[in-house]
Amino acid sequence: MSARLFTPIALREITLPNRLVVAPMCQYSADNGVMNDWHMMHLGALANSGAGLLIVEATGVEPDGRITDGCVGLYDTATEAAMQRVVDACRKYGTAKLGIQLGHAGRKASSTKPWEQASHGEPLPKARAWQAKAPSAVPVADHWPLPTAMSDAEIEALPGLFAEAAKRADRIGFDVAEVHGAHGYLLHQFLSPLCNKRNDAWGGPLENRMRAPLAVFEAVRRVWPAHKPVGMRVSASDWVEGGWTLEETIELAKRLKDIGCDFIDASSGGASLAQKIAIGPGYQVPFAEALKREVGMPTMAVGMITEAEQAEAILTEGKADMIAIARAFLDDPHWGWHAAIKLGAEIELPPQYRRVLPKAWDPARRHATRS
């Protein structure tokens, strides 16, 4: 019986060759939102990692929506052309299907790159900073600048920004789109009562707090080709008393399913520095399991999944449908190859590299002597 991790999964008319996903990982290395040779090198390697799907890092739908001044964007001809160049190379020489994560940082925008401060995610110095906006004028922390509370007109324009980025992503040739509604960024800020203090149609009861994220997703789904899947990454819990909860996430996922969502990428946290996360191997898997059970939608498990056997067990026990891995791929860009060997599976890989793997994978080498 073949390893579950390396069996295909169909999402609409796109079939991923296996259930291993390279999670989106910010590189903080773009030039004014424009991808460069770093992204060619980084994503090119991960396109040949053994994963069935490679999701490009959180991509800002407008310049002010980037997390840092080094984050990637997709909002004009320059950002689109640069991303096209990278994607074309990944598609020509890689083995993975390609996805993009579209997002907006909200009050977390205008942050430093991780290596610029002793602690990750400090506000940019004033000379480089821009004005962040959010559902409410609630800062990330006491020492952060106050974000501007978004007007009705700005909120109503948000779905259009995501939709335009999605159109560009489709032109570029991405197979999968993911809307970023997690980690304390703008859509999560609307959802979480820790961030959203509005008393109008966009805040207060759950129905109102879901309004903007659902409108954004619906706008993306409307312009994204019907044969291609769109999912959403969510923070299933704020890990803070009085914050966003798993029960609310389940309700959101049900609503997303009704408007055409194809999968849920279940992460957590990011809305508050007061979060108390019980970190350990696979600590977020119960969220994916609960969403899969309660909503009946394919789920992606992510978070401290580092071993092939661990990933396989999550799938065979029915806790999730896909496994997303981030840091382990940074440590070992061929993590997928090594996982396949451990689990006794075979995967597609470039002919240039086949000599380093078992001869059984390459019929031309099965009876050849090692060169």
C-alpha positions in Angstrom: 0.0 0.0 0.0 1.5 3.3 -1.1 2.1 6.1 1.5 -0.9 8.3 1.9 1.4 11.4 1.8 2.4 10.6 -1.7 -1.0 9.9 -3.2 -2.7 12.5 -5.4 -5.5 14.8 -4.3 -7.9 16.6 -6.7 -9.1 20.1 -5.9 -11.7 21.0 -8.5 -9.9 20.2 -11.8 -6.4 20.6 -10.5 -4.8 17.4 -9.3 -1.8 17.7 -7.0 0.6 14.8 -7.5 0.8 14.4 -3.7 -0.4 15.8 -0.4 2.8 17.5 0.7 2.7 21.3 0.5 5.4 23.9 0.9 3.8 26.5 3.1 4.1 30.2 2.2 7.2 31.6 3.8 8.0 35.3 3.6 11.5 36.1 2.4 11.5 39.9 3.1 13.8 40.3 0.0 11.7 42.0 -2.7 12.6 45.4 -4.2 9.5 47.6 -3.6 7.3 44.6 -3.9 9.1 43.2 -7.0 10.5 39.7 -7.0 14.2 39.3 -7.9 16.9 36.7 -8.3 16.6 35.6 -4.6 13.1 34.5 -5.3 14.2 32.7 -8.5 16.8 30.8 -6.5 14.6 30.1 -3.4 11.4 29.1 -5.2 13.2 27.3 -7.9 14.8 25.0 -5.4 11.4 24.4 -3.6 9.7 23.7 -6.9 11.9 20.6 -7.0 11.5 19.7 -3.3 9.2 16.7 -3.8 6.1 18.6 -2.7 3.0 18.5 -4.8 2.2 22.1 -4.2 4.4 25.1 -3.6 2.7 28.2 -2.3 4.4 31.5 -2.8 4.8 33.8 0.3 2.2 36.2 1.5 1.7 38.7 -1.3 0.4 42.2 -0.7 -2.6 43.3 -2.8 -1.5 46.9 -2.4 1.8 48.6 -1.5 0.6 49.6 2.0 -0.6 46.0 2.6 2.9 44.6 2.7 4.2 43.4 6.0 7.6 44.9 5.5 9.3 47.0 2.8 10.9 43.8 1.6 7.7 41.9 1.1 6.4 40.7 -2.3 3.4 42.4 -3.9 1.1 41.8 -6.9 -0.6 45.1 -7.7 1.0 46.6 -10.8 2.8 45.7 -14.1 6.2 45.7 -12.5 5.3 43.2 -9.7 3.3 41.0 -12.1 6.2 40.9 -14.7 8.8 40.0 -12.1 6.6 37.2 -10.6 5.8 35.9 -14.1 9.6 35.4 -14.7 10.0 33.4 -11.5 6.9 31.3 -12.0 7.7 30.5 -15.6 11.1 29.1 -14.5 9.5 27.1 -11.7 6.9 25.7 -14.0 9.4 24.8 -16.8 11.9 23.1 -14.6 10.0 22.2 -11.4 7.7 19.3 -10.5 5.3 21.1 -8.1 2.0 22.7 -8.8 2.1 26.4 -7.9 0.0 28.4 -5.6 -0.1 32.0 -4.3 -1.2 33.4 -1.0 -2.9 36.8 -1.3 -3.0 39.0 1.8 -3.0 42.4 3.5 -1.0 43.1 6.7 -3.4 45.7 8.1 -2.1 47.1 11.4 1.0 44.8 11.1 2.1 46.6 8.0 5.2 48.8 8.0 7.2 46.3 10.1 10.9 45.6 10.1 12.5 42.6 8.5 13.2 39.8 11.1 16.9 40.3 10.9 16.8 44.1 11.5 15.7 44.0 15.1 16.5 41.9 18.2 12.8 40.8 18.2 10.8 39.8 15.2 8.3 42.3 13.9 9.0 45.8 15.3 7.6 49.0 13.6 9.8 50.5 10.9 11.8 53.6 11.7 9.8 56.8 10.7 12.1 57.5 7.7 10.9 54.2 6.1 7.5 53.8 7.6 4.0 54.2 6.1 0.7 54.7 7.7 -1.0 51.3 8.5 -4.7 50.8 8.5 -6.9 48.4 10.3 -10.6 47.7 11.2 -10.0 49.8 14.4 -7.4 52.2 15.7 -5.9 49.5 18.0 -2.0 49.2 17.8 -0.1 45.9 17.7 1.4 46.9 21.0 1.8 50.0 23.2 5.0 51.0 21.5 3.6 50.6 17.9 2.1 53.5 15.9 -1.6 53.8 15.9 -3.2 52.4 12.8 -5.9 54.4 11.0 -9.4 52.9 11.4 -10.6 52.1 7.9 -13.6 54.0 6.5 -16.6 52.3 5.0 -15.3 53.2 1.5 -11.9 51.6 2.2 -13.5 48.4 3.5 -15.8 48.2 0.5 -12.8 48.6 -1.8 -10.9 45.8 -0.2 -12.6 42.9 -2.2 -11.6 44.7 -5.4 -8.0 44.9 -4.4 -7.9 41.1 -3.8 -9.8 40.4 -7.0 -7.4 42.4 -9.1 -4.4 40.6 -7.6 -6.2 37.3 -8.2 -6.6 38.2 -11.9 -2.9 38.9 -12.1 -2.1 35.6 -10.4 -4.3 33.8 -12.9 -2.6 35.5 -15.9 0.8 34.5 -14.4 -0.4 30.9 -14.4 -0.8 29.9 -10.8 -2.8 26.7 -10.2 -4.1 27.4 -6.7 -5.0 30.6 -4.8 -5.1 31.0 -1.0 -6.6 34.0 0.8 -4.6 34.9 3.9 -7.0 35.3 6.8 -4.6 34.3 9.6 -1.7 35.4 11.8 -3.1 38.7 12.9 -3.1 40.3 9.4 -6.0 42.4 8.1 -8.7 39.8 7.5 -7.9 38.1 10.8 -8.1 41.6 12.4 -11.7 41.9 11.2 -12.5 38.5 12.7 -10.9 38.8 16.1 -12.7 40.8 18.8 -9.2 41.6 20.2 -8.6 43.8 17.1 -12.0 44.7 15.8 -13.7 47.2 18.1 -16.1 48.6 15.6 -19.8 49.1 16.4 -21.1 49.3 12.8 -21.8 46.7 10.1 -18.2 45.5 10.2 -17.8 44.8 13.9 -19.5 43.5 17.0 -21.4 40.2 16.5 -19.8 37.3 14.6 -21.9 37.9 11.5 -20.6 41.4 11.2 -16.9 40.5 11.9 -17.1 37.9 9.2 -18.6 40.3 6.6 -15.3 41.8 5.2 -13.3 38.5 5.0 -16.3 36.7 3.4 -16.7 39.6 0.9 -13.0 39.3 0.0 -13.1 35.6 -0.5 -16.2 35.8 -2.6 -14.6 38.5 -4.8 -11.5 36.3 -5.4 -13.6 33.2 -6.1 -15.7 35.2 -8.6 -12.7 36.2 -10.7 -10.6 33.0 -10.2 -11.3 30.4 -13.0 -14.0 27.9 -12.0 -11.7 24.9 -12.6 -9.0 26.1 -10.2 -9.3 25.9 -6.4 -9.2 28.7 -3.9 -8.7 28.1 -0.2 -8.2 30.2 2.9 -5.6 30.2 5.6 -7.2 30.8 9.0 -6.0 31.2 12.6 -8.3 28.8 14.3 -7.7 30.3 17.7 -6.2 33.5 19.1 -4.9 31.6 22.1 -6.2 34.5 24.2 -9.2 34.7 26.5 -11.9 36.7 24.7 -10.3 36.2 21.3 -11.2 34.4 18.2 -12.1 30.8 18.8 -12.2 27.4 17.1 -16.0 27.4 17.3 -16.1 30.7 15.4 -13.6 29.3 12.9 -15.9 26.4 12.2 -18.8 28.8 11.5 -16.6 30.8 9.2 -15.5 27.7 7.4 -19.1 26.6 6.8 -19.9 30.0 5.3 -16.7 29.8 3.1 -17.8 26.4 1.9 -21.1 27.8 0.9 -19.4 30.4 -1.4 -17.0 28.0 -3.1 -14.0 27.6 -0.7 -12.1 24.4 -1.6 -9.8 23.9 1.4 -8.9 25.4 4.8 -5.3 25.8 5.8 -5.5 25.6 9.6 -3.0 27.7 11.5 -3.4 29.8 14.7 -2.4 32.8 16.7 -0.9 36.1 15.6 -3.6 38.6 16.8 -2.1 39.4 20.2 1.2 39.4 21.9 -0.6 38.0 25.0 -1.2 34.7 23.2 -0.3 31.6 25.2 0.4 28.8 22.7 0.8 25.2 23.8 3.6 24.6 21.3 4.7 21.0 20.5 4.9 18.6 17.6 1.8 18.9 15.5 0.2 21.3 18.0 -2.2 22.8 15.4 -3.3 19.4 13.9 -6.4 19.3 16.2 -7.7 22.4 14.5 -7.4 20.8 11.0 -9.1 17.7 12.4 -12.0 19.6 13.9 -12.6 21.6 10.7 -12.4 18.5 8.6 -14.9 16.7 10.8 -17.4 19.6 11.4 -17.3 21.3 8.0 -16.6 18.4 5.6 -14.0 20.4 3.7 -10.4 19.3 2.8 -8.0 20.7 5.4 -4.3 21.4 5.5 -2.4 20.8 8.7 0.6 22.9 9.5 2.9 23.6 12.4 5.9 21.7 13.8 5.3 18.7 11.5 8.9 17.7 10.8 9.1 14.0 10.3 7.8 11.9 7.4 6.2 9.3 9.7 4.5 12.1 11.6 3.0 13.6 8.4 1.9 10.1 7.2 0.2 9.3 10.5 -1.8 12.6 10.4 -3.2 11.6 7.0 -3.8 7.9 7.7 -5.6 8.8 10.9 -7.9 11.1 9.0 -7.0 14.2 10.8 -6.2 16.3 7.6 -6.0 15.9 3.9 -2.8 17.7 3.2 0.4 18.5 5.1 2.0 21.9 4.9 5.6 22.3 5.9 7.7 25.4 6.2 10.9 25.6 8.2 11.8 21.9 7.5 11.9 22.8 3.8 14.3 25.7 4.5 16.5 23.3 6.4 16.3 20.6 3.7 15.0 21.7 0.3 14.7 18.0 -0.6 12.7 17.1 2.4 10.0 15.6 0.1 12.5 13.3 -1.6 13.8 12.0 1.7 10.3 11.6 3.1 9.4 9.5 0.0 12.4 7.2 0.6 11.5 6.7 4.2 7.9 5.9 3.4 8.7 3.7 0.4 7.1 5.9 -2.1 8.2 7.2 -5.5 7.9 10.8 -6.7 8.8 12.7 -9.8 12.1 14.6 -9.7 14.3 16.2 -12.3 16.5 13.8 -14.4 19.5 15.9 -13.5 19.2 14.7 -9.8 18.0 11.1 -10.3 21.5 9.6 -9.8 21.5 10.5 -6.1 18.3 8.5 -5.4 17.4 4.8 -5.4 17.9 3.1 -8.7 14.5 1.6 -8.4 13.1 5.1 -9.1 14.7 5.3 -12.5 14.2 2.4 -14.9 17.2 3.4 -17.0 19.5 3.0 -14.0 18.1 -0.2 -12.4 20.7 -2.4 -14.1 23.4 0.3 -14.6 26.6 0.6 -12.7 27.0 3.8 -10.6 28.7 6.6 -12.6 
